Amino acid sequence: MAKKKLSVEKKYMLYEIAVQSPDDLIDKFECMYKNENKRPARLLREDFCGTFQLSCEWAKRHPDNKVIALDLDPEPVEFGKKHNLSKLTEAEQENIELRLDDVRIPSTPHADISIACNFSFFIFKDREKLTEYFKAVYESLAEDGILILETIGGPNFINAPFTEERKCSLKNGLIKKKFTYYWEHRYFNPITHDGTYAIHFKYKDKKYEDVFVYDWRIWSIPEIKECMLDAGFKDCLIYWDETDEDGDFTGTFSVVDEAINDDTWISYAVGIKK
Ligand SMILES: C[S@@+](CC[C@H](N)C(=O)[O-])C[C@H]1O[C@@H](n2cnc3c(N)ncnc32)[C@H](O)[C@@H]1O
């Protein structure tokens, strides 16, 4: 039987609600940059930008904030223009440059920060391609620029098959509709670290399968660090989620050399250029 298909509009609307928190992430990235440079970053390069919510949040923060947002796929970018860009002032919109380009192409002008969120760099499955990407970012950054990669791991992340679900709500004006987000670990090969992961949604009592499917290489932190150094970065710092006295994550990240082997963790690998 053919799978039920969500409209493009709904697909990205539900995705943004279920997985993105632009305000919180931009706060973190501003701090990471200031930790290195003692001044605010102004030019952001958002790699794998999709619907570029983070770029829009960046442009809203300061009149001098500018963005180069890169993605190969026009579909999420068009959604982002309609639903995210349109909410900005004219001046803020002018500070965002959208490019339908491969992130492995170096860009100018040189950015203060380059970011890659939701583990998008896992798309590069061998060292050569990952390092090629890091080299392109290195060349695209200003002398004191940084690259921030959102990465994930832990024993549960490579546990497959496994599905977790979470209730979310979509607010359309005054109408609030609940929906369910499913995150499936479909396949993991311990020999190659290839993994297949998928997002499904249940919306208005209908289940939509495989709304997004990811075919990834699950990179470990030491491998990421090695490739960043090979690409020319001077250092790669690991920002880890701090825990409270009960061992629960607090959402505050700090630089560490050692961490507890949590079931699933999200961390930030930050490449320092100078
Ligand atoms: C997992 S989505 C992430 C979207 C967004 N960054 C987020 O955090 O939700 C990955 C995006 O990367 C884009 N992409 C994949 N390979 C790319 C490449 N080589 N260059 C530019 N964009 C690419 C895809 O089109 C897709 O929109």
PDBQT file of the ligand as one rigid body, heavy atoms in Angstrom, charges set to zero:
ROOT
HETATM    1  C1  LIG A 301      19.005  17.075   8.295  1.00  0.00    +0.000 C 
HETATM    2  S1  LIG A 301      18.590  18.432   7.244  1.00  0.00    +0.000 S 
HETATM    3  C2  LIG A 301      19.003  19.678   8.393  1.00  0.00    +0.000 C 
HETATM    4  C3  LIG A 301      18.312  20.993   8.222  1.00  0.00    +0.000 C 
HETATM    5  C4  LIG A 301      18.634  22.021   9.290  1.00  0.00    +0.000 C 
HETATM    6  N1  LIG A 301      20.036  22.340   9.357  1.00  0.00    +0.000 N 
HETATM    7  C5  LIG A 301      18.186  21.571  10.667  1.00  0.00    +0.000 C 
HETATM    8  O1  LIG A 301      18.960  21.717  11.608  1.00  0.00    +0.000 OA
HETATM    9  O2  LIG A 301      17.072  21.143  10.839  1.00  0.00    +0.000 OA
HETATM   10  C6  LIG A 301      19.948  18.390   6.127  1.00  0.00    +0.000 C 
HETATM   11  C7  LIG A 301      19.928  19.418   5.004  1.00  0.00    +0.000 C 
HETATM   12  O3  LIG A 301      21.200  19.379   4.355  1.00  0.00    +0.000 OA
HETATM   13  C8  LIG A 301      21.036  19.582   2.958  1.00  0.00    +0.000 C 
HETATM   14  N2  LIG A 301      22.252  19.053   2.286  1.00  0.00    +0.000 N 
HETATM   15  C9  LIG A 301      22.647  17.772   2.180  1.00  0.00    +0.000 A 
HETATM   16  N3  LIG A 301      23.847  17.699   1.585  1.00  0.00    +0.000 NA
HETATM   17  C10 LIG A 301      24.242  18.965   1.330  1.00  0.00    +0.000 A 
HETATM   18  C11 LIG A 301      25.397  19.547   0.737  1.00  0.00    +0.000 A 
HETATM   19  N4  LIG A 301      26.426  18.798   0.320  1.00  0.00    +0.000 N 
HETATM   20  N5  LIG A 301      25.464  20.893   0.649  1.00  0.00    +0.000 NA
HETATM   21  C12 LIG A 301      24.448  21.668   1.070  1.00  0.00    +0.000 A 
HETATM   22  N6  LIG A 301      23.319  21.184   1.648  1.00  0.00    +0.000 NA
HETATM   23  C13 LIG A 301      23.212  19.843   1.770  1.00  0.00    +0.000 A 
HETATM   24  C14 LIG A 301      19.732  18.859   2.645  1.00  0.00    +0.000 C 
HETATM   25  O4  LIG A 301      19.136  19.367   1.478  1.00  0.00    +0.000 OA
HETATM   26  C15 LIG A 301      18.903  19.156   3.916  1.00  0.00    +0.000 C 
HETATM   27  O5  LIG A 301      18.107  20.307   3.757  1.00  0.00    +0.000 OA
ENDROOT
TORSDOF 0
